Amino acid sequence: MRPRTAPDYLAGYPPHLREQVLALIDQGRFAEVLRKRYPQAHSVRSDGALYDYVQALKAEHMRAAPPLSKVCFDSKLHVIRNALGTHTAVSRVQGSRLQAKREIRVSTLFREVPLEFLRMIVVHELAHLRVREHDKAFYQLCLHMEPQYHQYEFDLRAYLSYRDAAGTPLWAG
């Protein structure tokens, strides 16, 4: 295996896990392993379908959370903000009231990935409606909405490392 530094996507993980992922990528076996675990991409392709998907998850787990005014895929997100998803709240004065509009934007990268990866990023952004910081309460809420949250996040980060190394999507359709 050729020496190289660990990709940023895996920087927070133990060295032995990073080395396993990098070894699979170097050996050309990573795609096979990940496709076996996640055989197909989801069918949520449009902004409208994404909005419906997010609203269903929100209704199931966070009924009391503030309403979302917009949910969409964003092609500039990954490049400009170095993020895979964002949540924003914009407050405007309407008469004597303060009106807040909340929106979630998801990188277009998530149009062609397994449903588990999309669910992970949506759960992450929904959790920010209640908890702003990435603290213990935040991750507990993520785990409440998706018990496999940490596994899906690791697999997604490994996939992003693969994409950086190989450049080819696994589920492009």
FENQUI-V707580 format. One record per residue. N is the residue number from 1. PHI is phi in degrees with one decimal (999 if undefined). OMEGA is omega in whole degrees, -180 to 180 (* if undefined). NEAR is the number of other C-alpha atoms within 10 Angstrom. Layout:
N,PHI,OMEGA,NEAR / N,PHI,OMEGA,NEAR
This chain:
1,999,-180,7 / 2,-77.0,-180,6 / 3,-70.9,174,5 / 4,-162.1,180,7 / 5,-82.9,179,9 / 6,-67.0,177,15 / 7,-62.0,179,16 / 8,-56.6,-177,10 / 9,-59.1,-177,16 / 10,-108.3,-173,21 / 11,-58.4,-177,12 / 12,-86.0,-176,8 / 13,-98.5,179,11 / 14,-60.2,-178,9 / 15,-55.0,-178,11 / 16,-65.6,177,9 / 17,-71.2,177,13 / 18,-59.1,-179,19 / 19,-64.5,178,14 / 20,-62.4,180,13 / 21,-63.1,-179,21 / 22,-63.3,178,24 / 23,-65.1,178,15 / 24,-61.6,179,15 / 25,-65.2,-179,19 / 26,-62.4,-179,15 / 27,-81.9,-179,10 / 28,74.6,-178,13 / 29,-105.9,-174,12 / 30,-61.4,-178,19 / 31,-57.8,180,19 / 32,-60.9,-179,13 / 33,-64.3,-177,12 / 34,-71.0,177,15 / 35,-65.8,177,14 / 36,-67.3,-180,10 / 37,-75.6,-178,11 / 38,-129.0,-171,17 / 39,-69.6,-177,13 / 40,-144.3,178,16 / 41,-81.3,178,20 / 42,-78.2,-179,15 / 43,-109.6,179,13 / 44,-82.8,-173,19 / 45,-110.2,-175,13 / 46,-100.5,176,12 / 47,-61.9,179,17 / 48,-64.0,178,14 / 49,-66.1,177,14 / 50,-64.9,178,21 / 51,-57.9,179,18 / 52,-62.4,180,14 / 53,-63.3,-180,17 / 54,-65.7,180,22 / 55,-62.8,178,18 / 56,-65.1,177,13 / 57,-63.5,180,16 / 58,-63.5,180,21 / 59,-64.3,-179,13 / 60,-73.2,-171,10 / 61,-116.5,-172,17 / 62,-140.2,-176,18 / 63,-58.5,-177,12 / 64,-83.6,-180,9 / 65,-68.9,180,13 / 66,-59.8,-179,13 / 67,-68.2,177,16 / 68,-100.3,178,20 / 69,-92.7,-178,12 / 70,-153.4,173,15 / 71,-139.8,-178,22 / 72,-156.2,169,19 / 73,-80.8,-178,21 / 74,-131.0,-176,18 / 75,-74.1,-177,13 / 76,-94.6,-172,14 / 77,-59.1,-175,18 / 78,-63.0,-176,15 / 79,-78.7,-173,10 / 80,-77.7,-174,8 / 81,-98.3,-176,10 / 82,53.6,-178,10 / 83,-133.4,178,13 / 84,-100.1,178,18 / 85,-160.8,176,21 / 86,-138.8,172,19 / 87,-129.0,179,20 / 88,-136.6,173,16 / 89,-132.2,179,14 / 90,-112.8,180,9 / 91,-102.1,177,11 / 92,-132.0,177,11 / 93,-87.6,175,9 / 94,-125.3,-175,9 / 95,69.1,180,7 / 96,-99.3,-178,6 / 97,-112.5,175,8 / 98,-101.9,-177,9 / 99,-106.2,180,13 / 100,-108.3,175,17 / 101,-113.0,-179,14 / 102,-112.0,177,17 / 103,-142.3,177,19 / 104,-122.9,176,23 / 105,-119.3,-178,22 / 106,-121.9,179,26 / 107,-56.9,179,21 / 108,-63.6,173,18 / 109,-51.1,-176,17 / 110,-80.0,175,21 / 111,-70.9,-174,23 / 112,-126.8,176,20 / 113,-136.8,176,24 / 114,-63.9,-180,22 / 115,-57.6,-179,16 / 116,-61.6,179,20 / 117,-70.4,177,24 / 118,-62.0,-180,25 / 119,-59.9,-179,19 / 120,-59.8,-177,22 / 121,-70.6,179,22 / 122,-66.5,177,25 / 123,-59.2,179,22 / 124,-58.7,-178,24 / 125,-70.9,176,24 / 126,-63.6,179,26 / 127,-60.4,178,27 / 128,-68.4,174,19 / 129,-64.4,-180,20 / 130,-103.3,-175,15 / 131,-125.8,-175,15 / 132,-78.9,-176,12 / 133,-88.0,175,11 / 134,-87.1,-179,11 / 135,-114.7,-177,9 / 136,-59.9,180,10 / 137,-62.3,179,14 / 138,-61.1,-178,18 / 139,-70.2,174,17 / 140,-65.1,177,14 / 141,-65.2,177,20 / 142,-59.2,180,23 / 143,-67.5,176,17 / 144,-63.9,-179,14 / 145,-78.2,-180,21 / 146,-145.0,-178,17 / 147,-57.9,179,12 / 148,-95.7,-175,13 / 149,-51.1,-175,22 / 150,-66.1,178,14 / 151,-65.5,180,13 / 152,-64.4,179,19 / 153,-64.7,179,16 / 154,-62.7,-180,16 / 155,-62.6,177,19 / 156,-64.2,179,22 / 157,-63.7,177,19 / 158,-65.0,178,23 / 159,-62.0,179,21 / 160,-64.4,175,19 / 161,-64.1,177,21 / 162,-60.9,180,23 / 163,-61.3,178,15 / 164,-64.3,-177,12 / 165,-79.1,-173,13 / 166,-99.9,178,13 / 167,77.5,-177,10 / 168,-113.7,176,11 / 169,-70.0,-178,15 / 170,-90.5,-174,20 / 171,-120.3,-179,16 / 172,-56.7,-177,11 / 173,-135.9,*,9
